[in-house]
């Protein structure tokens, strides 16, 4: 079974990928890091600062897979060509992001609203772009039953791997992933299938493997941020120790401070990680409000020092 990390905007950037590999990486865990989406520029002029996130030299170690967010098939095909020039093989297409700012533009899961436009997009991409192209998708916009027609389009394309997050767009990340709908449509998928959604413990991951042994992969998102050692444990490794978590979080904090040029910006990024991580510390509730209010580096550091006096759950 292949294990992947999900693309999560503002969380799984190159700084995180390097820190995660250094502190919690294990052979095949993960086999790939999927990078947060990039949108191809309409003028077809690449912005160096944005592309630096995908510079192969800044992403050593486990393979990184770029993800594209686009609604123009010809433009997406051009961008795939540019990524190939950088040395990337597989490129992933995003039909799963449920964010209102994304779907309002007809991108991400918003592409699932109009299947005629989705069909044109897919035809343009696969007729003009070479090499492996994977897709990450939701089941539909409002109902899982929409996936029957969506999957019919996917099955006509040479998709190298289909990652299914079994929620609909309107759910955002609320409620439970619809495992029953996933099981219903899995036999009808003509390509390798990866599962993504609500995997937060090694036991849940292993149960999923047992239930669906023919999956090509399992992708974890929020679970890997909440427990950075999740995939290491899945391959028989140890849980995260307090010392490892401290080293990992300090590396992230200093990496973001250097990248952004100021600690206050790094604090904002770190609070996104702590949103998921803080529940690992017994009695952390007393510090949650203080962490949310922290703005300056010294404020953040004081709260984190206090958190690390608590035992891990």
C-alpha positions in Angstrom: 0.0 0.0 0.0 1.3 3.5 -0.9 0.9 6.2 1.7 0.7 9.9 0.6 0.3 13.2 2.2 -2.5 15.4 1.0 -2.0 18.9 -0.4 -3.2 21.4 2.2 -2.8 25.1 1.5 -0.9 26.9 4.2 0.3 23.7 5.9 2.1 21.2 3.6 4.5 23.6 1.9 8.2 22.9 1.2 9.3 24.0 4.7 6.9 21.5 6.3 7.8 18.7 3.8 11.5 19.0 4.7 10.9 19.2 8.5 8.4 16.2 8.3 10.9 14.0 6.4 13.7 14.9 8.8 11.8 14.2 12.0 9.2 11.6 11.1 10.0 10.3 7.7 10.4 6.5 7.1 10.9 4.5 4.0 7.6 4.7 2.0 5.9 6.7 4.7 5.0 8.8 2.8 5.8 7.5 -0.7 4.8 10.9 -2.1 4.1 14.4 -0.9 1.3 16.1 -2.9 2.1 19.9 -2.9 -0.7 22.5 -2.4 -2.2 23.7 -5.6 -0.8 26.3 -7.9 -2.9 28.1 -10.6 -1.4 28.6 -14.0 -1.1 32.3 -14.9 -3.4 33.4 -17.7 -0.6 35.4 -19.4 1.6 32.2 -19.3 4.4 34.1 -17.5 5.6 32.1 -14.5 6.3 34.0 -11.2 9.6 33.0 -9.9 8.6 33.5 -6.2 5.6 31.1 -6.6 7.5 28.5 -8.6 10.3 28.5 -6.0 8.0 26.4 -3.8 8.4 23.6 -6.4 12.0 24.1 -7.2 13.4 20.5 -7.2 16.5 21.6 -5.4 14.3 22.8 -2.5 12.4 19.5 -2.4 14.9 16.7 -1.9 13.9 13.3 -0.5 10.5 11.7 -1.1 8.9 12.6 -4.4 6.7 15.8 -4.6 3.7 15.9 -6.9 2.5 19.3 -8.0 -1.2 20.0 -8.0 -3.0 22.3 -10.5 -6.1 24.3 -9.9 -7.5 25.5 -13.2 -10.6 25.6 -15.4 -9.1 26.2 -18.8 -7.9 22.9 -20.2 -5.4 24.4 -22.7 -3.9 26.6 -20.0 -3.6 23.6 -17.7 -1.9 21.5 -20.4 0.6 24.3 -21.0 1.4 24.5 -17.2 1.8 20.7 -17.1 4.4 21.1 -19.9 6.2 23.7 -17.8 6.3 21.4 -14.8 7.6 18.6 -16.9 10.5 20.9 -17.9 11.3 21.3 -14.2 11.6 17.5 -14.0 8.2 16.5 -12.6 6.5 13.5 -14.1 3.1 13.1 -12.5 0.9 16.2 -12.1 -2.3 16.2 -10.2 -5.6 18.0 -11.2 -7.7 19.5 -8.4 -11.4 18.9 -8.5 -11.7 18.6 -4.8 -11.1 21.9 -3.1 -14.5 23.0 -1.6 -13.4 26.5 -0.5 -15.9 29.2 -1.5 -13.3 31.5 -2.9 -12.2 28.7 -5.2 -15.5 27.2 -6.2 -17.0 30.7 -6.9 -14.5 30.9 -9.8 -15.6 27.5 -11.1 -12.4 25.8 -10.0 -11.7 22.9 -7.7 -14.9 21.1 -6.7 -16.7 23.9 -8.5 -15.7 22.1 -11.7 -18.2 19.4 -10.8 -21.2 21.7 -11.2 -21.1 21.5 -15.0 -20.1 18.2 -16.5 -20.1 19.5 -20.0 -17.4 22.0 -19.1 -15.6 19.3 -17.2 -15.6 17.0 -20.2 -14.2 19.8 -22.4 -11.5 20.5 -19.8 -10.4 16.9 -19.6 -10.4 16.5 -23.3 -8.1 19.5 -23.8 -5.8 18.4 -21.0 -5.3 14.8 -22.1 -5.1 15.6 -25.8 -2.5 18.3 -25.3 -0.4 17.2 -22.3 2.0 14.3 -22.1 2.9 12.1 -19.2 1.1 10.8 -16.1 -1.8 12.9 -14.9 -3.7 12.1 -11.7 -6.9 13.6 -10.3 -8.2 14.4 -6.8 -12.0 14.7 -6.6 -15.0 14.9 -4.5 -18.2 12.9 -5.1 -20.2 15.8 -6.4 -21.6 19.2 -5.4 -24.7 18.3 -3.3 -25.3 14.6 -3.5 -23.0 11.5 -3.7 -25.2 10.1 -6.5 -23.7 12.7 -8.8 -20.5 10.7 -8.8 -22.0 8.1 -11.2 -21.9 10.6 -14.1 -18.7 12.2 -12.9 -16.9 8.8 -12.8 -18.2 8.1 -16.3 -16.1 11.1 -17.5 -13.1 10.0 -15.5 -13.2 6.5 -16.8 -12.9 7.7 -20.4 -9.6 9.4 -19.6 -6.1 7.9 -19.1 -6.0 9.1 -15.5 -3.0 7.4 -13.8 -4.6 7.5 -10.3 -7.8 8.8 -9.0 -7.9 10.1 -5.4 -11.4 10.2 -4.0 -12.4 12.3 -1.0 -15.9 10.9 -0.3 -17.6 14.1 0.6 -19.6 16.5 -1.6 -18.6 20.1 -2.1 -21.3 21.6 0.0 -20.1 19.6 3.1 -16.7 21.4 3.1 -15.0 19.2 5.8 -18.1 18.8 8.0 -19.7 15.5 8.8 -18.2 12.1 8.1 -16.6 11.0 4.8 -19.2 8.8 3.0 -17.4 5.4 3.1 -20.5 3.6 1.8 -20.6 5.8 -1.3 -16.9 5.2 -1.8 -17.5 1.4 -1.6 -20.4 1.6 -4.0 -18.4 3.4 -6.8 -14.9 1.8 -6.3 -15.7 -1.3 -8.4 -16.6 1.0 -11.3 -13.3 2.8 -11.4 -11.2 1.9 -14.4 -8.0 3.4 -13.0 -6.0 2.9 -9.7 -7.8 4.5 -6.8 -6.5 6.3 -3.7 -8.7 7.0 -0.7 -8.6 10.3 1.2 -10.6 11.4 4.2 -11.0 11.1 8.0 -7.9 8.9 8.6 -6.4 10.1 11.9 -4.9 7.0 13.6 -2.8 4.1 12.5 -5.7 1.8 13.5 -8.1 3.6 11.2 -5.5 3.4 8.4 -5.1 -0.4 8.8 -8.8 -0.9 9.0 -9.2 0.9 5.7 -6.5 -1.3 4.1 -8.3 -4.4 5.3 -11.7 -3.2 4.0 -10.3 -2.1 0.6 -7.2 -4.2 -0.1 -7.1 -3.3 -3.8 -6.5 0.5 -3.2 -3.4 1.9 -4.9 -2.8 4.3 -2.0 -4.2 6.1 1.0 -3.8 9.8 1.4 -3.8 11.5 4.8 -4.3 15.3 5.4 -5.4 16.7 8.7 -4.4 13.4 10.4 -0.7 13.9 9.5 -0.7 17.5 10.8 -2.3 16.4 14.1 0.0 13.4 14.4 3.2 13.8 12.3 4.3 10.3 13.1 1.0 8.7 11.8 2.6 7.2 8.7 5.7 6.2 10.5 3.6 4.2 12.9 1.7 2.7 10.0 4.9 1.0 8.8 5.8 -0.2 12.3 7.7 2.8 13.7 7.3 4.6 17.0 4.8 7.3 18.0 6.0 10.8 18.2 8.0 11.7 21.3 7.8 15.0 23.0 11.4 15.7 22.1 10.7 15.0 18.4 7.6 17.2 18.4 9.6 20.0 20.0 12.4 19.7 17.4 9.9 19.5 14.5 7.9 22.5 15.6 11.0 24.6 16.3 12.3 23.8 12.9 9.0 24.8 11.3 8.9 28.1 13.3 12.5 29.1 12.5 12.0 28.0 8.8 8.9 30.2 8.5 10.6 33.1 10.3 13.5 32.9 7.8 11.2 32.5 4.8 8.8 35.3 5.7 11.4 37.6 7.2 9.6 38.2 10.5 8.5 36.1 13.4 5.0 37.5 13.5 4.2 36.0 10.1 5.7 32.7 11.2 3.4 32.8 14.3 0.4 32.9 12.0 1.5 29.9 10.1 2.4 28.0 13.2 -1.0 28.6 14.7 -2.5 26.7 11.7 -0.4 23.7 12.7 -1.2 24.0 16.4 -4.9 24.0 15.6 -4.6 20.3 14.9 -1.6 19.5 17.1 -2.7 21.0 20.4 -5.1 18.2 21.3 -2.1 15.8 21.7 -1.1 17.6 25.0 -3.0 16.7 28.1 -4.7 19.7 29.7 -3.9 22.0 26.7 -7.3 23.7 26.9 -5.9 26.3 29.3 -3.4 27.5 26.7 -5.6 27.5 23.6 -6.9 31.0 24.0 -3.4 32.3 24.8 -2.1 30.7 21.6 -4.9 32.2 19.5 -4.1 35.7 20.9 -0.3 35.4 20.3 0.9 37.9 17.6 4.5 38.4 18.2 7.3 35.8 18.3 8.0 36.2 22.0 4.3 35.7 22.9 4.2 32.5 20.8 7.4 31.2 22.3 6.1 31.7 25.9 2.9 29.7 25.2 4.7 26.9 23.4 7.2 26.6 26.3 4.3 26.2 28.7 2.6 23.6 26.4 5.7 21.5 26.4 5.5 21.2 30.2 2.3 19.1 29.7 2.3 15.3 29.1 1.4 13.9 25.8 -1.8 12.0 25.4 
